[in-house]
């Protein structure tokens, strides 16, 4: 009976359950703090993106969903345009990889290097929308989603062994990298006022994945 109760409790664990410390311990991660994209080349946003963000600026403060629709999604579409549609964007998808370990639940955004297949393949970047505008509180959820993405790539014998993550409020963006068991957190937060650097970082992630020898 005790074992049955324990198994039921385990099934209830999902990505949003994880703090950064819990993810570190459960998946035996080594945490590092260092700049990941200090020398990234900024990407000038298009006038269409600037206008879209400006027109939706008052609506984006309403809720997390509004920020996703009016800030994050248009920005990701711009990155896809710059990369000539070499990435696909999945929004609000269920990503159950290892439910018994808590690697299950809905992911806000996942970026892949494959065409937009119905079945998600080769995840490169997972993104978590920070609730209550506190980025730090959601680093653990992002880390767990990155572990799940890494496992999918390994199971598929994908060449993409390095996975990236990002926690964003829409206005603040913080990036992470998972390579083997080292989770690197970039201590630099990027703000929407420096839109060209955010775009440059996302484009750089996509470009890095095209050169597998660097992974």
Protein Blocks (a to p, Z undefined) as FASTA:
>chain_A
ZZmmmmmmmmmpcfklpcfklmmmmnopacddddfklmpccddddfklmmmmmmmmmmmm
mpmmlmmmmmmmmmmmmmmmmnoopaccdehiacdfblmnopacjdfbdcdfbdcdfbdg
hifbdcdddehhiaklmmmmmmmmmmmmmmmmmmnopablbccddddehjaccddddehj
accddfbdcdfklmmlmmmmmmmmmmmmmmmmlZZ
